């Protein structure tokens, strides 16, 4: 049963969220649309706080609206453990490089908000205490400070 639920969640992530798998592509998109970049490190099939973060924040309309309104470009660096959920070698290597650069302590979940140039504006270690609306509002406020 757990396997089916995790599979459904992963399919929803891949279909429902416009995640960029390359930081340079995300930076380019963010620059073109005057957006911030939200980089999330997750263990989608083993990290309970990561799963809760996706379910309680990232999958919610308030968060999706950030993407629709061109406030953020979303980048997910996932580190699944189950064999059936493994990513391509290219994506694994890229995620490892992102972790080396932005998450050397290996914190999961770890979420970073950065500007279009890659400058870190805010980080969240672990599951954010905010609900989806408060989390999204905080990001909107930070984006307005970047682009008055």
HELIX and SHEET records of a PDB file:
HELIX    1   1 UNK A    2  UNK A   16  1                                  15    
HELIX    2   2 UNK A   23  UNK A   33  1                                  11    
HELIX    3   3 UNK A   48  UNK A   53  1                                   6    
HELIX    4   4 UNK A   54  UNK A   58  3                                   5    
HELIX    5   5 UNK A   61  UNK A   68  1                                   8    
HELIX    6   6 UNK A   83  UNK A   85  5                                   3    
HELIX    7   7 UNK A   89  UNK A  102  1                                  14    
HELIX    8   8 UNK A  132  UNK A  146  1                                  15    
SHEET    1   A 4 UNK A  72  UNK A  78  0                                        
SHEET    2   A 4 UNK A  36  UNK A  42  1                                        
SHEET    3   A 4 UNK A 110  UNK A 114 -1                                        
SHEET    4   A 4 UNK A 120  UNK A 125 -1                                        
END                                                                             
